[in-house]
Amino acid sequence: MDLFIPGVDGLSIVKNVKPTRPEMQFIMISQVSAKNMIEKAYKNGIEFYIQKPINAIEIETIIKKVSENLETNRTLNQIQKLFNKDTSILDSNCLRSEDEIQTIKNIMLRIGIIGEVGSKDLIDITVFLMKNNEYMDNYTLKELCNKFTDNPKSMEQRIRRTISTAMSNIASLGIEDYMNDVFVEYSTGLFNFEQVKKEMDYIRKKSSDRGKVTIKKFVDGLISYCEK
């Protein structure tokens, strides 16, 4: 769905269709980069927002991810209809709080990782922990990944790459403007600030050592922002 369509805007279409077809998922494409407009798009129910010019690999990855989500939801709905009983085991996959997910997506948008392949994995893990009133202290990353996939190693790699990208984005913002709101908010809320400074030195070519990400710190940080 394009943001701007002759005679009507894409957001209006999404808003009108969602109430009657909640299972539909929308990917929005636009050259608009204004943060308030992108946030409005997510609040109106889109799954991903892609900025022009379009990257073919990004498009393919996102379409595949949305397709997988749809198939998972269809399977879960079929199971619920078949057994018609308590589905608490499936809560982490099909009864997620929309507000919590939207909060996480907004954060990911601000730190520039909403389109990364590991962003969905991070949402899954974060929502699972929140629904069970737990934090990362109670699990290893492998144990959590095992709950969502038969290939936990690949999921771990996607998560690490995504969080590393987030740190790099935050460090770049700090280099451009040390008082940038996003940098000030998340350089300590989601990361170890000393490691962010190392990443800044790496980007400036002052050091050959990159900052190290801590998955526990990042996920627990997301939970903390949702609770706020």
Secondary structure as UniProt FT lines:
FT   STRAND          4..5
FT   TURN            6..7
FT   STRAND          8..9
FT   HELIX           10..17
FT   TURN            18..20
FT   TURN            22..23
FT   STRAND          27..30
FT   HELIX           35..43
FT   TURN            44..45
FT   STRAND          48..51
FT   HELIX           56..83
FT   HELIX           88..90
FT   HELIX           91..94
FT   HELIX           98..110
FT   TURN            111..112
FT   TURN            114..115
FT   TURN            117..118
FT   HELIX           119..131
FT   TURN            132..133
FT   HELIX           136..138
FT   HELIX           141..146
FT   TURN            147..148
FT   HELIX           152..176
FT   TURN            178..179
FT   HELIX           181..189
FT   HELIX           193..203
FT   TURN            204..205
FT   HELIX           215..227
//
